Amino acid sequence: MNQEELERLVNKSDRQLFINELNTGFGLSQVEAEALCDRITMFNRDYYGGSRGPDQIAKTVVALGEPAGKPIKYCRMVSVNLTIYDDEDYEVRQKYGIAAERREAIEQGGVLTMEDLAILLGTSLSTVKRDDAYLMKQDIT
């Protein structure tokens, strides 16, 4: 296959169809359209591409290193995969509850907020705060 035939095949791809739609439908430049297409492809791969293991969920969380008190809407966010149930974490979960998920998020460059913990535990924010204060007194982080 020569170079011209190869270029014709590339130009017939779903990627190029989407880039053309971004060019014509939204007025994006070729560079902007390609960058957006690549970002959407990465997003879809991370969230829907089978990058999660069994019994895992994808959660968008605040990136590690963002300062406390910074409004969430201005924080850099990352996607992490959290294991809802794993035999190896059974003892940790029995003893400390959500500690296993907190560790997983940190290992992937994210941190779970109190609101995230409340959602994952299916409880109220006030319960999470009370439990967190208790764990801090017990020197459990």
Secondary structure, 3 states (H helix, E strand, C coil): CCHHHHHHHHHCCHHHHHHHHHHHHHCCCHHHHHHHHHHHHHHHHHHHCCCCCCCEEEEEEEECCCCCCCCHHHCCEEEEEEECCCHHHHHHHHHHCCHHHHHHHHHCCEECCHHHHHHHHCCCHHHHHHHHHHHHHCCCC
